[in-house]
Amino acid sequence: MAQVRRFSTQARRARAAARLMARAGGVADVVDRLVAVHATDPATVYLAVAARLAYRGDAIQAVERELYARPARLTRMLAMRRTMFVVRRAFAPEVYAAAGHRIAVKQRKDLLGYLADGGGWDAAWLDEVEAEVVATLAAHPESSGAQLSRLVPRLREQVVVARGKPYEATQNVASRIIRTMAAEGRIERCTPMGSWTSGAFRWAIAEPLPEVPAEPARAALAKAWLGAYGPGTEADLKWWTGWTLGETRKALGAVGAKAVVLDDGATAYVLPGDAEPTTPAGPPTVRLLPALDPAPMGWRGRGWFLPPEHAALFDGTGNIGPTVWWGGEVIGGWAQRADGSVVWRLLTDRGAAATAEIAAEAAALTTLLAAARVTPRFRTPLERELIA
C-alpha cells in the first residue's frame, strides 16, 4: 500500500500564499484563482481583486468593466451556503447546478408560503407578477427595485409577517419576489445605484444559463476548490459548498482526489498529481485583504493560518473582517479611518521587514481608495477599535 504523503502547516501556508495571494494580470485571472469572490459586501469584490492587482490605479474601474460591460465576463449569483458570490460567467452554469439551484428551489417554496400566509396569493398570481417584471425589464432595462415597483403595481402589495407577535411587521412583496427571480437566474443585478461600495443595484433580464447535471457540476466545483484551496478536509469542502457529506465524498471521488496527512493528523485532499508541497518563492508577501475575502473564507478549519486567540478579527456571528497577511498566515487586521487613511494592528510580530512592507501596502491601498470610504457590512471588534 502506498504511503500517504504528509503535508505540513508550513507547506499549506506556502501554497496558500502562492495560489491565493499572488499578483495576477487581470480581474478575471484573480476570480479564476479564487474560484468565487464573496459579494455579500459589495466592496469585498473590488478590494479582493485590487489586492491581487497591486492596487494599480485602474483596479476599481477594471472590476466594474468585467461586471457591467456587455458581454460581462463576471456575474453575481446566490450560491454556496446561500451566500452571494461573483464568479466567472463561463463557470456560472456549474456553480448554479452544484450549489445555486437547490437554494433557488427553497427560495421559491419559501416565497409561495410567505405570499399564501401573508396575502392569500398562490403560484398562479406569482407567475403573473413575474411575467410582468420580465416584460417591464424588457421595456425598461436596468431598472431599480423602486422603479420596478412603480411600473408593476402588484409588487407594492403588502403582507403581515409574525402576526400577533411583538415583532409583527408589514412588508412589501417586491424584494422577496425580485430576490427569488435573481436566485433562479431569471434576472440579475447590474450597475449599482450609487458608488462601487453601494449594495443597491439595478436589475436586468439575465442570459439563461445552460443546464448542467448536478453531479458533474459538483465534481467541477470540487476540482476548482481543490486546485485553489487544497489540501482541504472533507469538512472544509462540505462547509464551503453547503453540500451534504455524501455529496462531498462523491465529488471528491469523482475528481480522483488524493489523501494527504496534515500536521494535526487529519486527512485532507489534493488533486491528483498535486501532492508535492509548494516551495516558497522568495520572502513572504504582505496582503491587506478585505472583510469576507475568499482566502480566509476558504476553509472551515482555520487554525493552521489564523490562531484562535485572534478572535477580534471576527464579528459575533463568525464573519471575518479585514485581515493582514504575511505569507500564508494572518498576523493582524486593518481598517480605514474617516480621513481616508488605512491603519492596522499586528496581532503577531513578524519583525521589522514585515512591518515595513505592511506600511507600504497600506499606503498603496490608501491611495487607491482616495475619496472612497469603506465600512465593512459586518463590523469586528478590531476594526471598530482601529477607527475610534
GUKE-473179 format. One record per residue (C-alpha): residue in one letter; x, y, z. Coordinates in steps of 0.25 Angstrom, whole numbers, padded with zeros to 4 digits, always signed. Example, Ala and Ser with C-alpha at 12.3 -4.5 7.8 and 13.67 -1.06 7.14 Angstrom:
REM GUKE-473179
a+0049-0018+0031 s+0055-0004+0029 
END
This chain:
REM GUKE-473179
m+0000+0000+0000 a+0006+0014-0004 q+0009+0023+0008 v+0000+0035+0009 r+0009+0048+0008 r+0010+0057+0020 f+0006+0072+0017 s+0012+0081+0028 t+0005+0094+0032 q+0017+0102+0027 a+0015+0095+0013 r+0000+0099+0014 r+0003+0113+0017 a+0013+0114+0005 r+0003+0108-0004 a-0008+0118+0001 a+0002+0129-0002 a+0006+0125-0015 r-0008+0122-0020 l-0018+0131-0013 m-0009+0143-0011 a-0001+0144-0023 r-0001+0156-0032 a-0009+0154-0045 g-0010+0160-0059 g-0025+0164-0059 v-0038+0163-0052 a-0043+0150-0058 d-0030+0144-0054 v-0032+0147-0040 v-0046+0142-0040 d-0041+0129-0046 r-0031+0127-0036 l-0040+0129-0024 v-0052+0121-0031 a-0062+0131-0026 v-0061+0144-0018 h-0071+0147-0007 a-0080+0158-0011 t-0090+0160+0001 d-0082+0173+0004 p-0080+0179-0010 a-0067+0186-0006 t-0061+0172-0004 v-0061+0169-0019 y-0053+0181-0022 l-0043+0181-0011 a-0041+0166-0012 v-0037+0167-0027 a-0029+0180-0025 a-0020+0174-0014 r-0016+0164-0025 l-0014+0174-0035 a-0004+0182-0027 y-0014+0193-0024 r-0012+0198-0038 g-0019+0211-0041 d-0030+0206-0050 a-0033+0193-0042 i-0047+0198-0037 q-0051+0202-0052 a-0045+0189-0057 v-0055+0181-0048 e-0066+0190-0052 r-0064+0187-0066 e-0063+0172-0064 l-0076+0172-0056 y-0085+0182-0064 a-0079+0183-0079 r-0087+0175-0089 p-0084+0164-0090 a-0079+0163-0076 r-0069+0153-0072 l-0073+0153-0057 t-0087+0151-0051 r-0093+0151-0037 m-0101+0139-0032 l-0106+0133-0020 a-0098+0120-0018 m-0090+0113-0007 r-0096+0114+0007 r-0107+0123+0002 t-0096+0134+0000 m-0095+0144-0011 f-0083+0142-0020 v-0076+0147-0032 v-0072+0136-0042 r-0067+0135-0056 r-0079+0135-0065 a-0073+0124-0072 f-0073+0116-0059 a-0087+0120-0054 p-0095+0108-0060 e-0086+0099-0052 v-0087+0107-0039 y-0102+0109-0041 a-0104+0094-0043 a-0095+0090-0032 a-0099+0100-0021 g-0109+0110-0026 h-0121+0102-0031 r-0124+0096-0018 i-0124+0109-0012 a-0133+0115-0022 v-0143+0103-0021 k-0144+0106-0006 q-0145+0121-0008 r-0158+0119-0017 k-0164+0109-0007 d-0162+0119+0004 l-0167+0131-0005 l-0180+0123-0008 g-0182+0121+0007 y-0180+0135+0010 l-0190+0140+0000 a-0200+0130+0003 d-0199+0133+0018 g-0198+0148+0017 g-0207+0151+0006 g-0215+0139+0001 w-0207+0139-0013 d-0204+0126-0020 a-0194+0121-0030 a-0203+0126-0042 w-0203+0140-0036 l-0188+0140-0035 d-0186+0135-0049 e-0194+0147-0054 v-0186+0157-0046 e-0172+0151-0050 a-0177+0151-0065 e-0180+0166-0063 v-0166+0168-0057 v-0159+0162-0069 a-0167+0170-0078 t-0164+0182-0071 l-0149+0180-0071 a-0150+0177-0086 a-0156+0191-0088 h-0148+0198-0077 p-0135+0191-0076 e-0126+0193-0063 s-0138+0198-0054 s-0136+0199-0039 g-0145+0192-0029 a-0153+0204-0027 q-0155+0207-0042 l-0160+0193-0044 s-0170+0194-0032 r-0175+0207-0039 l-0177+0200-0052 v-0182+0187-0047 p-0193+0191-0037 r-0195+0177-0031 l-0180+0178-0026 r-0186+0188-0016 e-0195+0178-0009 q-0192+0176+0005 v-0192+0165+0015 v-0192+0164+0030 v-0181+0155+0036 a-0181+0150+0050 r-0195+0154+0052 g-0199+0156+0067 k-0185+0155+0072 p-0177+0167+0078 y-0168+0168+0065 e-0180+0168+0055 a-0177+0176+0043 t-0183+0179+0029 q-0174+0177+0017 n-0175+0180+0002 v-0174+0167-0006 a-0165+0173-0016 s-0152+0170-0010 r-0155+0155-0008 i-0160+0153-0022 i-0148+0160-0028 r-0138+0152-0020 t-0145+0139-0023 m-0145+0142-0038 a-0130+0146-0037 a-0127+0133-0029 e-0133+0125-0041 g-0124+0133-0051 r-0136+0139-0058 i-0132+0154-0055 e-0118+0159-0050 r-0112+0171-0043 c-0105+0181-0052 t-0100+0195-0049 p-0101+0200-0034 m-0110+0211-0031 g-0098+0219-0024 s-0083+0217-0024 w-0076+0204-0025 t-0078+0201-0010 s-0093+0202-0011 g-0102+0190-0009 a-0114+0196-0016 f-0114+0190-0031 r-0122+0192-0043 w-0128+0180-0050 a-0127+0174-0064 i-0132+0161-0071 a-0121+0150-0069 e-0116+0142-0080 p-0121+0128-0078 l-0111+0118-0072 p-0108+0105-0080 e-0113+0093-0072 v-0102+0085-0065 p-0105+0072-0058 a-0103+0073-0043 e-0093+0062-0041 p-0083+0067-0052 a-0085+0081-0047 r-0081+0077-0032 a-0069+0070-0038 a-0065+0082-0046 l-0067+0091-0033 a-0059+0082-0024 k-0048+0081-0035 a-0047+0096-0035 w-0047+0097-0020 l-0036+0087-0018 g-0028+0094-0028 a-0029+0107-0021 y-0030+0103-0006 g-0025+0089-0006 p-0021+0082+0003 g-0034+0083+0010 t-0042+0073+0018 e-0056+0067+0015 a-0061+0076+0026 d-0055+0089+0019 l-0061+0085+0005 k-0075+0082+0011 w-0075+0095+0019 w-0070+0103+0007 t-0080+0097-0002 g-0092+0095+0007 w-0093+0080+0002 t-0097+0068+0009 l-0086+0059+0014 g-0090+0049+0004 e-0089+0059-0008 t-0076+0064-0003 r-0070+0050-0003 k-0076+0046-0016 a-0070+0059-0023 l-0056+0056-0017 g-0057+0042-0022 a-0061+0047-0036 v-0049+0056-0037 g-0039+0045-0032 a-0035+0054-0020 k-0023+0048-0013 a-0022+0048+0002 v-0010+0055+0010 v-0008+0055+0025 l-0007+0069+0032 d+0001+0072+0044 d-0011+0070+0053 g-0012+0056+0048 a-0025+0060+0040 t-0027+0054+0026 a-0028+0065+0015 y-0029+0064+0000 v-0022+0070-0012 l-0024+0068-0027 p-0017+0056-0034 g-0002+0060-0036 d-0003+0072-0027 a+0002+0066-0014 e+0016+0072-0015 p+0018+0083-0005 t+0019+0097-0010 t+0033+0103-0008 p+0032+0118-0005 a+0038+0127-0016 g+0045+0138-0009 p+0042+0145+0004 p+0027+0145+0010 t+0018+0154+0003 v+0009+0164+0010 r-0006+0166+0007 l-0017+0174+0013 l-0030+0166+0010 p-0044+0172+0011 a-0055+0167+0020 l-0060+0153+0015 d-0049+0151+0006 p-0049+0137-0001 a-0035+0134+0005 p-0039+0133+0020 m-0053+0128+0016 g-0047+0116+0008 w-0047+0106+0019 r-0056+0103+0032 g-0043+0099+0040 r-0034+0112+0040 g-0025+0109+0052 w-0013+0106+0043 f-0013+0120+0038 l-0021+0128+0048 p-0019+0126+0063 p-0032+0124+0071 e-0027+0135+0080 h-0029+0145+0069 a-0044+0146+0071 a-0044+0161+0070 l-0044+0159+0055 f-0058+0153+0055 d-0072+0158+0058 g-0081+0152+0067 t-0087+0142+0056 g-0073+0138+0051 n-0071+0147+0039 i-0057+0151+0037 g-0053+0165+0036 p-0041+0172+0029 t-0028+0164+0031 v-0013+0166+0029 w-0006+0154+0023 w+0009+0151+0024 g+0012+0139+0015 g+0001+0129+0017 e-0003+0134+0031 v-0012+0144+0037 i-0004+0153+0046 g-0013+0165+0048 g-0025+0174+0044 w-0027+0187+0037 a-0038+0198+0035 q-0040+0211+0028 r-0042+0223+0037 a-0051+0235+0034 d-0039+0243+0028 g-0037+0232+0018 s-0024+0227+0024 v-0022+0211+0025 v-0018+0207+0039 w-0014+0193+0044 r-0011+0186+0057 l-0002+0174+0057 l-0006+0162+0066 t+0006+0154+0063 d+0020+0160+0062 r+0028+0156+0049 g+0039+0166+0050 a+0043+0180+0044 a+0043+0175+0030 a+0028+0171+0031 t+0025+0184+0038 a+0031+0192+0027 e+0024+0184+0016 i+0011+0185+0023 a+0013+0201+0023 a+0016+0201+0008 e+0003+0192+0005 a-0005+0201+0014 a+0000+0214+0007 a-0003+0208-0007 l-0018+0204-0002 t-0020+0218+0004 t-0016+0224-0010 l-0025+0214-0017 l-0037+0217-0008 a-0035+0232-0010 a-0049+0239-0006 a-0056+0226-0005 r-0059+0221+0010 v-0061+0206+0012 t-0068+0201+0025 p-0070+0186+0025 r-0084+0182+0026 f-0080+0173+0037 r-0073+0180+0048 t-0062+0173+0056 p-0056+0178+0070 l-0042+0181+0064 e-0048+0189+0052 r-0056+0197+0062 e-0044+0200+0071 l-0035+0204+0059 i-0045+0215+0054 a-0048+0220+0068 
END
